[in-house]
Amino acid sequence: MIHTTQPKLHRLFHSCTTLSVAILLLLTPAMAQTAASPPPPILLGTAWYPEQWPESRWEADLALMQKADIHMVRVGEFAWSRMEPSEGQYDFDWLERAIAAAARHGIYTVLGTPTAAPPAWLTQKYPETLRVDEQGHRAEHGNRQQFNFANPKYHEFARDIAERMAKRFGHNPYVLGWQIDNEYAEVSFDPATRAQFQQWLKARYDTLDNLNARWTTAYWSQTYSDWSQIPIESTYGNPGLLLNWMRFVSDTWRSYQKNQLEVIRANADARQFITTNMMGWFDGFDHYTVAQDLDLAAWDDYVGQGHLDPAKNGAAHDLTRGFKGKNFWVMETQPGSVNWADINNSLDKGEVRAMAWHDVGHGADTVSYWQWRSALNGQEEYHGTLVGPDGTPVPLYSEVEQIGREFAKAGPALVGTTPNSEVAILHSYDSRWAINWQRHNKDYDPVKEIISYYGPLRAISQSIDIVAPTASLSQYKLVVAPGLNVLSEAAARNLIAYVRQGGHLVLGQRSGMKNNDNGLQTQRQPGPLVDLLGGRVEQYYALVHPVPVEGGWGSGQDQLWAELLSTKAADVQVLERYGKSNGWLDGQPAAITRQVGKGRITYIGIWPDDQLMSAAAKWMVEVSGVKPALGPVPQGVEVDPRYGNHHTVFILVNFSKSQQTVSLPSAMQDVLNGGSTNSVNLPAYGVGVLSQQH
Ligand code: GLA
């Protein structure tokens, strides 16, 4: 948590907003350097681009933000050409004035470094700073993310602008923190980057003999006799090469980020956090690698076409929370609609509010809308905003005002609280990449596989963490690993220790098939966990049609993929068996479990249909002794607990289409409406915030 302030101070902040605005209006910039009230614990924010507007307009925008209880603006992340209009000529005065103007409205600033949008003079003079795509085309100016993430000259410029910003604003009391760049994504395939990759491989593998052996390059005469022969492959290549390219990409993004992070840290107050805005399930780099240097995780949460899917979105929140193991920020989210989906429909009336509370329920301490107002020209003219091109509020503004009022009201109850779970789902980029490169069944999507477990498990347990396979697991009663395809020795040791210490490990399909070089394990699945399981996968089958299964979880269908399991140890229990299908699978074990001391290990060789997965989830939760956070609620109502030292806040969101009544296990404080209550009525998209003392 970055907000360590006392609830009392927050209340003071809110009740004194008008007074403090009046006082702030009188402050000179020098005085303002020393005085800032603490920010509200749950922040409502928006992306604001003062460089796109005449300064005479700023006051009107900031007043409208203040009216909606918006207390944070993210500024600057694409404004390089305004900050450094020509090489070595800097102008930060406008930014200082923008930060001060926002502060006068009780609004704090998060500064974005502008490196996702280099100015034209830079890439024109130093074309090597432009990235090259896989087909060899060099990017051009006119869009964004055209820079080369591995280029030393670009690193030099990026460090310089970040350092100058940090020197200027690192002690500004209204600057809460920093966002480095914006949505790292585009990589470069130019010869110099390839040479860096080869050096990186040398450092990792030491000798070519070692690399050749571990990648089995005898296959198709791939053997390398010089490091410079090694190509870049990103889609169809040697699996060892593919995996290492993605690890190199991840390390390069980390050093790209570190380059800026170091100069910010050296020049900024420790209270100013450093983050970057990630993209949920995006797998262009290993987010655990990149997040380790940040103070805080943040992501950009967009629905795109359609409506909020609470499981998919909730799991993405939990994934992001897992990057730092603490509360996170939603740095961008859609005000109604986006401009980049096939059909950019708007979220329904009330859905934006439900989504905002869903964010907070999963551990977001900030929800920030992208964007305040569209630039009058530029690529995103159609994107959702909070004010129109005429500068007056769009219909959604009033819903955002309501969110602002409610965040202010609930802030004191939510300060210092965080989700906390007895259930973890393991997530690994190595495994997702490995499966995606060789899906074997085109519909086998590893994220969908994770969510197929997450949905029913979350509905019953009412809280889930998503963590890396090497994370500490001792707090969990149940750890589920869907599709843990690449299993490093360190992860295997972690999982074995977890079971031996009394935990319940559930492995899903394709787990334990590959080693850390993305090569096949020489034991059948689940590789190093076969002995612990007392069973193994004899054969896998990609399925054109679902096959029947039956057993203790009931009868149902296995979709997309089937694994024929065998039991070796006498104490292994068969949970489900295949019905009649291809002959090979008929009557064979489909899911098995084994008690190991106080712990347990289970292997699920099927992708169960929804009903069967719900039964499997119920079994997992019960056999592991996991208790639901609140207790049973009507279907479609999501329960999001946030725990404090002396109280728990339950956020309830009704995602069903009709009114629902939730009976509470005991009387609780109704945070939004006041008073104490034993039950809550929620219309469709309705939200309840309840607080219970311990
Ligand atoms: C991303 C970017 C923003 C904006 C939005 C539009 O999240 O970070 O600058 O382009 O998409 O949805």
Residues whose N, C-alpha, C, O or C-beta is under 5 A from the ligand:
A	BS01	GLA	E183 D300 E332 V338
